[in-house]
């Protein structure tokens, strides 16, 4: 009789432990989040590293990856679909914030609040940006993202530029200035 009770206690404890491991809750590393749905894209907002739209606004690249893993590029070359994906992520107030706002939303619009939205080129997860640097002659900024593997390059969404180990944002219509200002605003504590 005693061994039957001990066996049942063991089975119940094992079942409870399995259910706790399967659902880590909101704070666990494997926790579930409401996905972003933008055009034909559905993605966990915490897996988005960057959404990049070059100045000519033809294609859009959504760079996704989990911390410590490689980055994958999802490229939208159709201009209407690309515009829809970028606009819907940019306008999604549940997951996207302005620079300097300090809350749990994972993505940041890399354009200072109140700046002209027409030149918007980048949305990032600031926690996954290693650095942003000016090139030698201040004509563009280089956005260095987390966890590129050796010899890995980021794909140009339009396919007409060379692939580089960083995102290159030209300072056309002050786009690079805006990205740098937004990044600084994100890093400065209020």
Steps between C-alpha positions, in 0.01 A plus 500: 500500500776742593687441170179575305461838676867584441465401134191726457678791667798450268274487189310816603825687579649397163186612314501838678869549426445424130215752476710771669789438257264503198352842589767726649256789533545858388847548643668180381739479208254292300196710583232561242429842353231640277646491149539797267286460190614738226394426145595139432746490794418349838786506750573508873590867568778397738674309218513806271846657499446764232260606227690686230360699208764663280451861390357404161226315693466209257575194711497433874713258700382364834797354690395241758687283746513399862779614732811289446379363167557599138304775325259418217376755246141500378499709182192667350581618147149588383474873575136487616557203730825651630329832575217321680737296718709805597199728564310244709801429722579875527140580599458206742492682835486170694857403403662814354600810698673831437866556595550577868177337618586257777254212501489131411411535131780330304522715185602865457435734209840641406369849433482772767147571617345777294743454206372463145382142463550490122869419537449217750736215419555291812324333791723308744508302820755727674612211722628323185692797353869484591598842366421768245797677342556773244712421198816706443336788311165507689301399193341195661464311826575131553263311728675196651257230609540223755627152407621496144695185437850514350478595131124562527362806324168684517295484183402821321118490467517640147770259392688774315759586763778292639436297813685635803556390862289800614203704382612807309271802518595793274450852631245586230239741640679470837400133541836404652490801734155391615610142566803617700291750700236235573764249614654756734155578642448130566827469689467812714315448827245760599 
